[in-house]
Amino acid sequence: MLPAMDETTLDELRALAERNGIDPDQLLEIAEADGLPEELSAALADVLGDLTIFGQALDEKDG
């Protein structure tokens, strides 16, 4: 299970997923699925956080 994310981070992940043709709800369901080892869940949370930061940087560059 992913560590708790604030609503702003979740909104950014949803927006980034939609911009890339990914169903945001499906992405979050996969990310929050039980059965992943704790280390893998933590790594996945880190990657999703990095994607959010990357998406924000792109938005600022384009904005």
C-alpha positions in Angstrom: 0.0 0.0 0.0 1.3 3.5 -0.8 2.1 5.9 1.9 -0.6 8.6 2.3 -0.3 11.4 -0.3 -1.8 14.8 0.1 -4.7 15.8 -2.1 -2.5 18.2 -4.2 -0.1 15.4 -5.1 -3.0 13.1 -6.0 -4.5 15.8 -8.2 -1.2 16.3 -9.9 -0.8 12.6 -10.5 -4.4 12.4 -12.0 -3.7 15.3 -14.3 -0.3 13.9 -15.4 -1.9 10.5 -16.1 -4.7 12.1 -18.2 -2.3 14.2 -20.2 -0.5 10.9 -21.1 -3.6 8.9 -22.0 -3.6 6.9 -18.8 -6.8 6.3 -16.8 -5.9 8.1 -13.5 -8.2 6.0 -11.4 -6.7 2.8 -12.8 -3.2 4.1 -12.1 -4.0 4.8 -8.5 -5.8 1.5 -8.0 -2.7 -0.4 -9.3 -0.4 1.8 -7.1 -2.6 1.1 -4.0 -3.1 -2.6 -4.7 -2.3 -4.9 -1.7 0.2 -7.6 -2.1 3.2 -5.5 -3.0 6.2 -5.8 -0.8 6.8 -2.8 1.4 10.0 -1.9 -0.3 8.4 -2.0 -3.7 5.4 0.1 -2.5 7.9 2.7 -1.2 9.8 2.8 -4.5 6.5 3.1 -6.4 5.5 6.0 -4.2 8.9 7.7 -4.9 8.5 7.2 -8.6 5.0 8.6 -8.6 6.2 11.6 -6.6 9.0 12.2 -9.1 6.6 12.1 -11.9 4.5 14.7 -10.2 7.4 17.0 -9.8 8.5 16.4 -13.4 4.9 17.2 -14.6 4.9 20.4 -12.5 8.2 21.5 -14.0 6.9 20.9 -17.5 3.8 22.9 -16.7 5.8 25.8 -15.4 8.1 25.7 -18.5 5.1 25.6 -20.9 3.1 28.2 -18.8 
